[in-house]
Amino acid sequence: MADGSRAAGVSPGLLTLPNAITLARLCAVPLAVWLVLRHDLGAAFGLFVAAGATDAVDGWLARHGRASAIGAVLDPVADKVLLVSMYVTLASIDVLPDWIAILVVFRDLLIVGGVLLLGVVGQPVAIRPLFISKVNTTLQIFLVAAVLLFTAFDLPAHGLISPLLWVVAVSTLVSGAAYVRRTAWLR
């Protein structure tokens, strides 16, 4: 047990059950995009909900002794790939406005690009999720799920989507600014 991560209950291995579940979620992204592009939003909604369930399952397994260093990186990547893909694809078929997809993608590119840039100039940054980022991700997930549900099943949204769009926009801006501010303070 010379490896400190093993002593802490973190496996360095790739082939863990949580990682397999995360990889399955990542591999489901092209199917979700294809379903949306085919306007099969009911199936896309089901797949999106299933992806959310697998995220909860692999997270629970990781917290209960099956965590891995690879999973700690792979899980948020799978989440972001799914969310960004859904925003871009839903905007491309005019179910979400273009501006919200651009905002969501820009925030993620800003964060990743900033971390990469700081790493290149010799100042690596360990990014830990901020509370506002967790709130933002939850709101982004809720918006995609709501849009898929209401659109797929032709349900009345009762004015929910428009306010939710603005709440997601504000939380995306605040979350992005919080990461920029935090990274600037680390320098």
N, C-alpha and C positions, 0 to 999 in steps of 0.2 A: 504493500500500500504506500509506495513512495509517491504516487500521484495524489496530490491534495484533493482533487475533484472526486476521486473514488472514495476517499475517506469521508467526504461530505455527502456521499450517496449519489454522485453524478457519474454516470457511465460515459466513457469517451466513445463508445461504439455507435455505429450507424444502425445496426439491425436490432432495434428495440421496438416493442409494440407501439408506444406513442409515436415513434418516428415513422413506422409503417402507416399508421393512421394519417399522420400529417402528409406523407407522400401521396397517399390516396386522395386526400383533399386537394393537393396541388395538381395531381393528374386529372381531377374533375373539372378544373378551370376551363380547358378547351371545350369540354362538353357543355358547360354552362354558357359559354360564349356562343357556341353553335346553336343551342336551344333558343337563346335570345334572338340571334340573327334570323332564325326560322320563325320567329314570333310565337314560339311554343312556351309562353311565359308561365303557364301552369306547371309544366315539367321543370322549367328553370327555377321556379319558386320552390318546388319540392327538393331539387338538388341543392339550392342555396340553404334551405332549412337543414337538410342532411349534413351539409358541410359545417354548419354551425354546431350541430350535435356532435360531429366528430371532433371539432375544436374543443368542445367541453370535455369530451371523453379523454382525448389525448392530454389535455391539461390536467385533468384529475389524476390520470395515471402517472404523469410526470411529477406531480406534487406528492404522490404517494410511493416514492421510491424507485421510479423507473425513468428518471430524468437523464438526459444526455447533453453533452456540450453541443453536439450537432443539432439536437432538437431545440435547444435554446435559441439557435439562429434560424433553423428551418421553419419553426412554427410561425413566428411573426412574418417571415417572408411569404409563406403560404397564405396567411391572412391578407396581407397587402396585395399579393398578386390577384387573389380572388376579388377583393374589393375594387381595386383599380380597374380590373377587367370588366367588372359589372358596371361601374360608372361610365367607362368609355363606351361599352357596348350599348347600354341603355340610352345613352345620349345619341349614339349613332342611329338608333331607330326612333328617335324623338320621343322617348318615354320620359327621359330626364332632360332638363335644359343643358345645353353645351357648357355654360359657364360653371355649373357645379362640378362637372367632370373635369374641366380644366383646373379648377381650384383644388380639387382632391389630388389630382396627378401632380400639380405644381408643388403642393406642400410636401408630398412624399419625395419628389425629385430634389427639392431644396434640402431636405434633411439628409438624404442619402448622399447627395452631391457635396454638402458641407462636411459630412463625416469623412468621405473619401478625400476631399481636398486637404483637410487638416491632417489626415494620415499621410498623404504624399509629402506635405511640408514638414513632416516629423512630429506632429502633435496628435497622436491617435486619441480618439475620444470614445469612451465606453458609453454608449447610449442606453440609458435605462428609461423605460416608459414613465412619462409624467402622468399625474392624475388626470390632467386635462386631455392628454392624449388617449387615455382609456375611455374617458367620457366621449371624446370625439369619435373614436372607433365604434363604440356602442351606438351612437347616433347615426353614423354612416351605415352600419349594418341594418339598423331599424328602418332607415329611409329606403334602402334597396329592397328589403323584405316587404315593406308597405307598398311600394310602387309595383313590385312584381305581383303581390297579392291582389291589390285593387284593380290593376290593369288586366291581369290574367282572367280573373273571375268576374270582371265587369261590375265590381262592387262600388257603391258610392263612397267617396273618400271623406265626405262631410267636412271639407275644408282642412283636412289634416295635412295634406302633402305640401301645400304652399308654405305654411308656417314651419313645417319640419325642414324644408329646403333651406330656409333662412337660419334656422337654429344650427343645422349642419354647416352652413357657410361660416357663421360666426365662430363656431367651435373649431372648425378647420383653420381659420385665420389665427385664432388665439393659440391653438396648439402649435401651429407652425412658428408663430412669433415666440412662444415660450421656448421652443427648441433652439431657435436662433439666439435668443437672449442667454440661455443656459450655456450654449457652446461659446458665445462671445466671452462670458465670464470665466470659462475654463482656460482661456488663453493666457 
